Structures are given as structure tokens and as C-alpha cells.
Amino acid sequence: MKAFQVEFTAKKRGLLREALQNYGISKRTLASVKYSGGYLLVNGSEVTVRHPLEIGDAVTVIFPKETQGKGLTAENGPLAIVYEDDALLIVEKPPGQNTIPSREQPFGSLANIVAGHFERHAIPSTLHIATRLDKDTSGLVCIAKNRHIHHLLSVQQQEKRMNRRYEAFVHGEVTAGKMVITAPIARKGTSIIEREVREEGKFAETELELIQSGGGMSHVRLKLNTGRTHQIRVHLAHIGHPLLGDDLYGGGLKLIERQALHCTELQLDHPVSGKRLAFTSALADDMQALS
């Protein structure tokens, strides 16, 4: 497969460097184009970033082919693809699967499986996971096929144009129909994994909407306004409604053996076309059994 490229038409006069920055191409990405085998073309001729543009000039950026890091082993395995094009890959991650490999579990992660997919289809990219999920959280994951696309998705996240919604089952009967949980999150001093609400932590905000409650538990919908590690898990425990199955944060394992959390919705602007995209994912079987 050929290297990823983007094309646009110059809308005003000026240096190519300025037009590229206005188009959202970062300095880091430009450096990779310059030093790692990419090309800048204006009206079909190779140029440098100092090339003066005229209105109507056709600009093409050909990005260098990326290679997988040596620490990531490509594997064959099931991959639930929701959407795929030259820029994006949207998949559903099952519960119990790491998003990326760890020292303790170097194989079987979503990243390993996606690397195998890229290898089989000759996709010249390393792995750029834009939205990670904890091992036991299931649902939608967004993956960029290029460093430039990953950068644009990161900008969307910062500008809150990428929206993710989750559904969860929690202990206790939530009484409020809607609430906003605003509580700073920091790493717990006695753990390298666990987080907690602490005054000096980083700002974190989660929106909660009640779907149904009864029988000592509640089915809720959640929206992240920030993206802190374990944010939903920590915030729900903080308000006295830990996730079912989340024994790290006070949840019981009687009804489900993993945290009952699923990313059900993902909305974003396509980083190339600008078209608004929306994806949905049905709850995993073990969570459906709780409804």
C-alpha cells in the first residue's frame, strides 16, 4: 500500500510552512517528512517548506512510511472492525484484553492484533491508539493510521470535539436523574496503579445520566469531559456508587467479574474530510445480562 498523503489547495499567498501549520500539520510531523522519507509537492514538483505559495497552488504532503516498533509483536486474532479507511480504524475491544502490551503480558493485546492486521494488509503505519480503554473495560476504540492523523485527533480531544459515552452498572440506587461529577484526580501515594480524588490532583469532570435503578444497583450513562486515568471508576467510587465488578475501587464481584463499563458511543470529525462521524456499540454479553 502506498504511503499516506493529504492534498489541499492554497487559499492565500505565503510560505508553504505557514500553510502547512494552518492545515494542522505539526512541527514534529514536518520534521518526519523532511528526515524520514516524506515529500512536499506543489503542483507536482518537490519543494521545501520555504517555497512561496500562490493562491490556487495544489499542495501534496506525502508522509513517510512508518514501521512497527521492535517491542510490539504482530499477531493474528479476532478484530471487531466497526469502521476503516486510509486514516482511521475504529474497533470494538472485548473485556479482558489489554489495549497495549505490558511487561507482564506482552502478547494478546489489542495493539498486537491491530499490528497483525496492518501487516497482513501492508498498511505502512505503526500503532497510534487515540482512545485507550482499561483491560476490563469493553467497547469502542479509535486508532489513527498515521502520526499526523493522531496529532489531529489529539487536537480534537483537547478542543472537546471528540466525544465518548459509556454505559455502566453501579452499586446502589442513584437518585439524581443527571449530575456532573467534578473532582480532581491524582495517583494514590501507596500505589502505582490506583488513583484517588485529591485536592492537588488534576481537574477531572464526568457527566452522569440515570437510565434505570432498582434492586440495589443502577444502570447509568456517562460522558467524559476530561480523560484522566481511571476517571470514571474513581469518580463513581467517590460518590458512593462504585462500578459492579470493580474490586480495585470498592465494587463487588458477585454479579460480574470485571468492571461493568462499556464505551457505547464515539463521535468525532473525520481528520481529513471534516465529516462528523458517529459510532455505537452494543453492551457486551456479561453487561447485557445485568439489565
N, C-alpha and C positions, 0 to 999 in steps of 0.2 A: 504494500500500500504506500502511496506517495506521502511525503511529509505534509503536515497540516499547514494551511495557509489562509490568510484573510486578505480581502480586497476592499478598497474603498476609493471614492473619488474626492480629490482635494476640493474643498469648498472656499478656500481663500489662499492668497499668496503667503509665502513664508517658508521657513526651513522645514525640511522633511521631519527633523527631530521634533519640532513643535506639533506637527500634525499627528505624529505617532503618539505623543503623550496625550493629546486631546482625544485620540481614539481609544485610550485606555491601556496602551502598551507600556509596561513599567520599565524602569531603567535596567532592572535585573534581566528582564526578558530581552531587551535590546542588546545587552551585553552577551547573552547566549546566542543571539542571532549573529552578532559580529564575530565571536570567537569559537563557536561550536558548529559551524557549517550551515548557517542560515543565509538568506539573501534578502536584500531590499531592492525592489524593482519599481521604476517609474516609467510608465508607457512601454514596458517590456525590457528596459535597459537597466543593468545593475548600477546602483548608485550608493552613496554613503548618506548618513543622517544629515550632512551639511548641504545636501542637494536643495536648490531653491525650487519650490513648487509654484506652478501657475494654476489658476482656477480651472478645474476640469481634468487635471492630470490623473491618470489611473495608477494607483499605488497598490503594490502587491507585497505582502510580507510572507516569506516562506520560512517557517520555523525549522530549526534543526531537529533531526530525528532524535528521540530520546531512547535510552536503553535502561533496562531494569537494573536496579542496584544488586550487587552481589549477595546482599543479605536476604533477598527475597526469592524464594524458590517458586517457580511457576508449577501449578498443579492442575490436574483435571478434576472436575467436580461439578455438582449441580449449581446452577446460577440462574436465579429467577429474574430475568430481564424484563423490566417494565417499559423502558424506552432506550433507544440507542441511535446516535448519529455520529458524525465526524468529530463532534465536540464533547458530547455528553454521554454518560452511561448511568441510567437510573435502575437500581436493583432492589429486591426485597431480601433483607437479611433474616435468616431464621434465628430463633432463640438458641443460645448455647454456642454460638460461633463468634470468635473474636473478629473484630473489624480488621485489625492488623496483627501480624505475628508478634510474639513476645519471646523472651529468652527461655521461659518455661514451656511455651507452646509455639515452636517455630513453624509448625505446619497446620494446614486445615483452616486457616483464617480466610475471611472474605478476600483480603488482599492477595493471598496465594492463588485463589480460584480465579480472580479477575486477571492476574498476571498470566495465568494459563490461557484464558480467553484471548487476551491481547496477543499472546504468542501464536496461538492457533490461527488467528485471523490476520497475522502480520501487521498489527497496529503498532506504529513506531512511537510508543509512548511508555514512560514509566507511570507509576501509580500516583494519582492525585485525588485523595479522598476528601471531598469538601464538607461532608457531614458524617461524622462518626457516631456510632451507637455503642453503648456498653455491650459486653459479651452476651448478657441475658436479656437485653432489650431487642425486640424484633421490629421489622418494618423497613421503611424506605431509606435508602442511602444514595447520595448523589456523588458521582465520580467524574472528574474532569479528565479529558484525554490529552491535555497539553498544559504546560506551565502557564501560558498566557490565559487560558480559559480558567484555570484555578485561581489566578490573580483576580480576574473579573468576578468570579463567584464570591471571593473573599470581600471584594468591594460591595457587592450586593448584600452580603451578610452584615457588614458594618453599617450600611445605609438602610437596613431592615426591609429590603425588597425581596429577600428570600425568607419565606415563612414556612415553619414546620409546626404541625399539630400532632398531638399524641392522644391516645386514649389509655386509661389506666383504671385498675381496680384497687381501692384503698380500704384500709381498716376503718371502721366507724361510719356513722351516717352523717355525711356532710349536710349541713342545714342551709347554707347560703347557695342561692342559685348561681351566682357569679362572684368571684373575688379576684383581687390582684395581690399576689404574694411578693412583697419587696423586702428582701433580707440579704445582707452581704454574706458571701461565702468565702471561706478560707480553708486551707489544708489543716486537718486536725494535728495538733502538735505531737501526739503519740502514735501517729500512723502515716505511712507514705501513700496510703490508698484513700483513707476515709476523709471526707470533708465535713464541715460544720458551719452553722451560722455564727458569725463572729463580727463584732463591730468594725474591726480593722480589715475585714475581708473585702473582696471585690464586689461591686454593685451587681445585683442579680435580681431579675424580675420574671415572674411566671404568672400567666393568666389561667384561671381555673373556671370551668363551667360544669355544673352538675348535670349529668344525664339521667341518672336514676340512683336511688338509695333505698336500702331496706335489708333486713336480715343481718345487721351488723357490719355491712360494707357498702361502699358507694362506687358507682361507675362514673368516671369524670373525663372531661376533655380538657387538654392542656395546650397552651401556646407559650413557646419560649420567646421572651423579648431580649434575652441575653443568652450566651452559650457557655456557662461555667460547667466545669467537670461535675458530674452527678447532680446537676442543678435541680431537676425535678425530684429526685429521690430525697435530697436534703431538704428542699422546701416543703414537701409533703410531710416528712417526719417532723419538721419544725412546727407545723400547725396541728400536730397530733393525729395525722392520718397517713401513716407510713404505707407504702405500697405492699399489697399482698405478695408474699414470697421474697421480700427484700430483707433478709435477716441481718444484713450489714447495718441497716438503719431502723431496725425495730419491727420489721414485718415478719409474720408467721408463715410457716411452710405447710400448713395443714391443707390448704385448698389448691395451692400451686407451688411448684418447686423452684420457681425463678421469679424475679420481679415482674409483676403484671403490668408491663409497659410496652406500648407498640406505637411506632411512628406511622400514623394513618394518612397524613396529608403532607404534600410538599408542593410549594408554589415558588416559581422563580421566573425571571426574564431570561429568555434564551440569550446567552452571552454573545452570539453572533447576529442573529436576526432581530433580537429585541422582542420577539413574540412572547407573550405571557403564557407560561406552561403550568399545568396543574395535574398532579398525580395523586391517586388514592390507593390505599392498601387495606384489605380486609384483615380483621384481627386474626392472629394465629389461633390454631385449634384449641390450645390449652386455655387461652383467654376467652374464646367464644363459649367454652364450657362453663365459665363463671357467670355469663349473662342470664 
